[in-house]
Amino acid sequence: MEDLASAGNPSSPPKKRRPGLTFADLPLFATDAELGVALLGRARAALWNRLVQSFEREGLPKNDPLMGGRYVPAVKAFFDRQYGLTSGVRAASGHPAR
């Protein structure tokens, strides 16, 4: 498939993008810097730091000081719930559903 950036100029090489960070690339406990890149991309990752407190009030898992990050499966579950991708009982913040 032809790169849209080079469509108008066949002599220009395709624009190379830096590889993104995905949830699959993250450790089990990720820092906010890592989560920002995985969720918003490198260009908008800094925005994550301004959004975190608001999301925590809505149930985003807090940083675990012992582990040095947020539990990634719980972060993904939070966003799955936010966007209606799961059905089920919402666990209290910081406690797994039983």
Backbone as ProteinMPNN parsed JSONL, in Angstrom:
{"seq_chain_A": "MEDLASAGNPSSPPKKRRPGLTFADLPLFATDAELGVALLGRARAALWNRLVQSFEREGLPKNDPLMGGRYVPAVKAFFDRQYGLTSGVRAASGHPAR", "coords_chain_A": {"N_chain_A": [[0.843, -1.179, 0.0], [0.561, 2.208, -0.782], [2.303, 4.897, 0.718], [0.684, 7.696, 2.042], [1.962, 10.148, 2.408], [3.938, 10.183, 0.511], [2.57, 10.066, -1.84], [2.063, 12.24, -3.557], [4.59, 12.858, -4.44], [6.629, 10.894, -5.991], [9.375, 10.458, -5.688], [10.086, 10.934, -3.079], [11.036, 9.398, -0.019], [9.146, 6.998, 1.951], [7.573, 8.235, 4.901], [8.98, 7.618, 7.999], [7.743, 6.246, 10.96], [8.087, 6.456, 14.47], [8.163, 3.555, 16.425], [5.251, 2.708, 18.261], [4.171, 2.374, 21.678], [2.536, -0.285, 23.093], [-0.159, -1.773, 25.052], [0.544, -4.424, 25.303], [3.285, -4.267, 25.312], [3.926, -3.206, 27.738], [5.179, -3.424, 31.135], [3.962, -5.419, 33.932], [3.36, -3.669, 36.017], [3.173, -0.403, 35.285], [4.735, 2.773, 34.705], [3.479, 6.17, 34.906], [4.503, 7.626, 32.785], [5.047, 5.631, 30.874], [2.456, 4.601, 30.531], [1.184, 6.87, 29.509], [2.335, 7.095, 26.941], [1.533, 4.643, 25.809], [-1.273, 4.871, 25.877], [-1.915, 7.365, 24.672], [-0.082, 7.925, 22.701], [3.198, 8.969, 21.572], [3.385, 11.729, 20.94], [1.348, 12.953, 22.385], [1.638, 12.143, 24.98], [2.349, 13.55, 27.339], [0.014, 14.776, 28.11], [-1.343, 12.897, 29.576], [-0.527, 13.1, 32.274], [-1.991, 15.285, 33.148], [-4.54, 14.326, 33.088], [-4.78, 12.184, 34.822], [-5.553, 12.525, 37.638], [-8.278, 13.168, 37.458], [-9.273, 10.846, 36.238], [-8.631, 9.028, 38.262], [-10.461, 9.743, 40.234], [-12.67, 8.675, 39.083], [-12.226, 6.018, 39.276], [-9.867, 4.895, 38.248], [-7.102, 2.814, 38.779], [-4.787, 3.529, 41.397], [-1.309, 4.539, 41.596], [0.899, 2.033, 42.667], [2.94, 2.253, 45.296], [4.891, 0.454, 46.199], [5.352, -1.236, 44.022], [5.937, 0.557, 42.043], [4.333, 1.625, 40.007], [1.283, 1.597, 38.025], [-1.107, -1.034, 38.054], [-1.278, -2.713, 35.198], [-3.24, -4.512, 33.902], [-5.513, -3.761, 35.381], [-5.746, -1.068, 34.745], [-6.35, -1.241, 32.031], [-8.792, -2.617, 32.273], [-10.287, -0.645, 33.573], [-10.563, 1.322, 31.519], [-11.889, -0.244, 29.639], [-14.328, -0.601, 30.948], [-15.135, 2.097, 31.081], [-15.677, 2.624, 28.43], [-17.695, 0.909, 27.826], [-17.09, -1.768, 27.162], [-17.156, -3.947, 28.731], [-19.259, -5.925, 30.811], [-20.656, -6.109, 33.963], [-20.07, -6.31, 37.51], [-18.888, -3.439, 39.055], [-15.857, -3.099, 40.659], [-14.9, -1.951, 43.927], [-12.696, 0.81, 44.32], [-9.372, -0.15, 44.213], [-9.828, -2.717, 45.17], [-10.24, -6.073, 44.261], [-12.922, -7.561, 42.34], [-15.221, -9.895, 43.734]], "CA_chain_A": [[0.0, 0.0, 0.0], [1.371, 3.405, -0.929], [2.283, 5.859, 1.82], [0.001, 8.914, 1.617], [2.893, 11.27, 2.417], [4.74, 10.173, -0.71], [1.683, 9.897, -2.985], [2.204, 13.358, -4.481], [5.969, 12.961, -4.875], [7.115, 9.519, -6.011], [10.79, 10.354, -5.358], [10.325, 11.073, -1.647], [10.898, 8.112, 0.691], [8.028, 6.973, 2.901], [7.848, 8.814, 6.211], [9.11, 6.577, 9.013], [7.164, 6.573, 12.261], [8.683, 5.761, 15.594], [7.213, 2.54, 16.892], [4.488, 3.072, 19.436], [4.17, 1.478, 22.819], [1.189, -0.819, 23.267], [-0.372, -2.42, 26.339], [1.294, -5.684, 25.287], [4.691, -3.946, 25.558], [4.101, -2.667, 29.088], [5.353, -4.371, 32.237], [2.73, -5.615, 34.7], [3.166, -2.384, 36.693], [3.768, 0.602, 34.404], [4.78, 4.156, 35.179], [2.574, 7.06, 34.175], [5.142, 7.982, 31.514], [4.813, 4.507, 29.957], [1.025, 4.553, 30.229], [0.873, 8.005, 28.644], [2.72, 6.756, 25.56], [0.687, 3.539, 25.325], [-2.663, 5.302, 25.727], [-2.117, 8.576, 23.865], [0.965, 8.081, 21.697], [4.339, 9.779, 22.025], [3.159, 13.169, 20.753], [0.387, 13.475, 23.359], [1.834, 11.424, 26.239], [2.402, 14.466, 28.476], [-1.364, 15.068, 28.495], [-1.762, 11.887, 30.549], [-0.3, 13.602, 33.636], [-3.07, 16.221, 33.498], [-5.805, 13.588, 33.124], [-4.741, 11.11, 35.809], [-6.348, 12.772, 38.857], [-9.689, 13.076, 37.107], [-9.58, 9.425, 36.043], [-8.582, 8.355, 39.572], [-11.748, 9.999, 40.908], [-13.658, 7.816, 38.435], [-11.918, 4.617, 39.547], [-8.587, 4.438, 37.713], [-6.241, 2.35, 39.866], [-3.705, 4.433, 41.781], [0.042, 3.996, 41.58], [1.296, 1.206, 43.8], [4.287, 2.735, 45.611], [5.806, -0.67, 46.35], [5.663, -1.778, 42.705], [6.434, 1.636, 41.205], [3.493, 1.923, 38.854], [-0.118, 1.174, 38.06], [-1.317, -2.403, 37.591], [-1.726, -2.524, 33.816], [-4.544, -5.129, 33.6], [-6.588, -2.983, 36.007], [-5.892, 0.162, 33.956], [-7.091, -1.632, 30.82], [-10.172, -2.92, 32.686], [-10.93, 0.645, 33.836], [-10.971, 1.93, 30.258], [-12.906, -1.112, 29.031], [-15.607, -0.237, 31.597], [-15.482, 3.468, 30.682], [-16.18, 2.642, 27.053], [-18.766, -0.063, 27.677], [-16.644, -3.023, 26.563], [-17.371, -5.038, 29.677], [-20.467, -5.831, 31.625], [-20.392, -6.785, 35.227], [-20.062, -5.499, 38.706], [-17.707, -2.593, 39.191], [-15.207, -3.298, 41.953], [-14.513, -0.743, 44.654], [-11.342, 1.21, 43.985], [-8.294, -0.801, 44.939], [-10.197, -4.054, 45.614], [-10.75, -6.901, 43.167], [-14.296, -8.06, 42.463], [-15.276, -11.283, 44.234]], "C_chain_A": [[0.884, 1.236, 0.0], [1.184, 4.341, 0.259], [1.658, 7.156, 1.323], [0.942, 10.103, 1.553], [3.709, 11.328, 1.133], [3.877, 10.08, -1.967], [1.855, 11.011, -4.012], [3.595, 13.488, -5.048], [6.595, 11.573, -4.855], [8.585, 9.382, -5.626], [11.062, 10.479, -3.861], [10.126, 9.725, -0.955], [9.716, 8.159, 1.644], [8.475, 7.526, 4.249], [7.887, 7.69, 7.245], [8.54, 7.08, 10.327], [7.917, 5.808, 13.333], [7.678, 4.73, 16.087], [6.524, 2.997, 18.166], [4.643, 2.039, 20.533], [2.734, 1.015, 22.995], [1.057, -1.428, 24.663], [0.41, -3.729, 26.416], [2.773, -5.459, 25.581], [4.968, -3.54, 27.001], [4.418, -3.774, 30.095], [4.035, -4.482, 33.015], [2.363, -4.368, 35.504], [3.898, -1.336, 35.878], [3.738, 1.981, 35.045], [3.769, 4.991, 34.394], [3.179, 7.492, 32.847], [4.904, 6.888, 30.476], [3.345, 4.428, 29.558], [0.616, 5.688, 29.303], [1.188, 7.711, 27.189], [1.802, 5.676, 25.001], [-0.745, 3.987, 25.044], [-2.852, 6.418, 24.709], [-1.114, 8.752, 22.737], [2.033, 9.042, 22.195], [4.053, 11.278, 21.972], [2.253, 13.76, 21.831], [0.562, 12.882, 24.753], [1.82, 12.337, 27.457], [1.0, 14.843, 28.968], [-1.859, 14.113, 29.578], [-1.617, 12.401, 31.982], [-1.375, 14.585, 34.081], [-4.414, 15.509, 33.651], [-5.909, 12.615, 34.294], [-5.638, 11.355, 37.015], [-7.84, 12.67, 38.59], [-10.102, 11.616, 36.929], [-9.538, 8.654, 37.368], [-9.876, 8.568, 40.342], [-12.851, 9.117, 40.324], [-13.342, 6.332, 38.592], [-10.64, 4.076, 38.928], [-7.714, 3.985, 38.872], [-5.096, 3.334, 40.126], [-2.357, 3.729, 41.617], [0.276, 3.162, 42.826], [2.73, 1.601, 44.141], [5.316, 1.611, 45.747], [6.267, -1.198, 44.985], [6.14, -0.705, 41.72], [5.619, 1.93, 39.964], [2.063, 1.496, 39.08], [-0.223, -0.235, 37.479], [-2.005, -2.353, 36.227], [-3.04, -3.24, 33.499], [-5.723, -4.361, 34.21], [-6.814, -1.665, 35.277], [-6.69, -0.145, 32.691], [-8.556, -1.922, 31.162], [-10.945, -1.638, 32.97], [-11.419, 1.262, 32.533], [-11.985, 1.071, 29.513], [-14.283, -0.805, 29.632], [-16.065, 1.142, 31.143], [-16.14, 3.502, 29.306], [-17.159, 1.506, 26.769], [-18.356, -1.387, 27.048], [-16.783, -4.208, 27.491], [-18.725, -4.845, 30.333], [-20.163, -6.597, 32.896], [-20.366, -5.797, 36.364], [-18.763, -4.702, 38.755], [-17.138, -2.756, 40.589], [-14.92, -1.952, 42.61], [-13.053, -0.457, 44.33], [-10.321, 0.501, 44.861], [-8.613, -2.225, 45.406], [-10.735, -4.866, 44.452], [-12.185, -7.348, 43.413], [-14.258, -9.508, 42.94], [-16.459, -12.001, 43.662]], "O_chain_A": [[1.872, 1.283, 0.733], [0.071, 4.551, 0.741], [2.064, 7.669, 0.28], [0.746, 10.991, 0.723], [4.125, 12.407, 0.711], [4.422, 10.019, -3.069], [1.799, 10.754, -5.214], [3.776, 14.171, -6.056], [7.047, 11.119, -3.804], [9.013, 8.285, -5.267], [12.164, 10.161, -3.414], [9.179, 8.998, -1.254], [9.324, 9.234, 2.097], [9.608, 7.312, 4.679], [6.944, 6.906, 7.354], [8.819, 8.201, 10.752], [8.329, 4.665, 13.132], [6.48, 5.006, 16.156], [7.146, 3.6, 19.04], [5.189, 0.958, 20.315], [1.816, 1.834, 23.04], [2.052, -1.579, 25.373], [0.888, -4.099, 27.488], [3.449, -6.373, 26.054], [6.12, -3.533, 27.436], [3.985, -4.914, 29.933], [3.103, -3.716, 32.772], [1.183, -4.05, 35.653], [5.125, -1.373, 35.787], [2.838, 2.31, 35.819], [3.271, 4.568, 33.351], [2.45, 7.705, 31.878], [4.593, 7.187, 29.323], [3.024, 4.214, 28.389], [-0.207, 5.493, 28.408], [0.401, 8.04, 26.301], [1.343, 5.771, 23.862], [-1.361, 3.531, 24.081], [-3.833, 6.422, 23.965], [-1.277, 9.64, 21.9], [1.805, 9.826, 23.117], [4.446, 12.014, 22.878], [2.373, 14.94, 22.159], [-0.283, 13.097, 25.622], [1.327, 11.939, 28.512], [0.834, 15.194, 30.136], [-2.698, 14.482, 30.4], [-2.491, 12.161, 32.816], [-1.641, 14.704, 35.277], [-5.328, 16.042, 34.281], [-7.013, 12.261, 34.709], [-6.416, 10.475, 37.384], [-8.584, 12.14, 39.415], [-11.155, 11.2, 37.412], [-10.324, 7.728, 37.569], [-10.338, 7.661, 41.034], [-13.848, 8.842, 40.991], [-14.089, 5.482, 38.106], [-10.355, 2.888, 39.076], [-7.595, 4.707, 39.862], [-4.516, 3.893, 39.195], [-2.279, 2.505, 41.515], [-0.117, 3.558, 43.923], [3.646, 1.321, 43.367], [6.491, 1.809, 45.438], [7.431, -1.562, 44.816], [6.691, -1.036, 40.67], [6.152, 2.43, 38.974], [1.68, 1.089, 40.177], [0.483, -0.582, 36.532], [-3.178, -1.991, 36.127], [-3.906, -2.63, 32.871], [-6.805, -4.317, 33.624], [-7.947, -1.19, 35.196], [-7.597, 0.603, 32.324], [-9.457, -1.519, 30.426], [-12.13, -1.546, 32.646], [-12.573, 1.683, 32.447], [-12.853, 1.605, 28.824], [-15.281, -0.756, 28.914], [-17.244, 1.341, 30.851], [-17.04, 4.303, 29.052], [-17.421, 1.179, 25.611], [-19.194, -2.066, 26.455], [-16.556, -5.348, 27.088], [-19.256, -3.736, 30.394], [-19.481, -7.621, 32.872], [-20.609, -4.603, 36.188], [-17.679, -5.239, 38.524], [-17.842, -2.577, 41.583], [-14.723, -0.945, 41.93], [-12.27, -1.378, 44.095], [-10.396, 0.545, 46.089], [-7.747, -2.88, 45.985], [-11.606, -4.391, 43.724], [-12.61, -7.494, 44.559], [-13.351, -10.258, 42.579], [-16.674, -13.175, 43.963]]}, "name": "protein", "num_of_chains": 1, "seq": "MEDLASAGNPSSPPKKRRPGLTFADLPLFATDAELGVALLGRARAALWNRLVQSFEREGLPKNDPLMGGRYVPAVKAFFDRQYGLTSGVRAASGHPAR"}
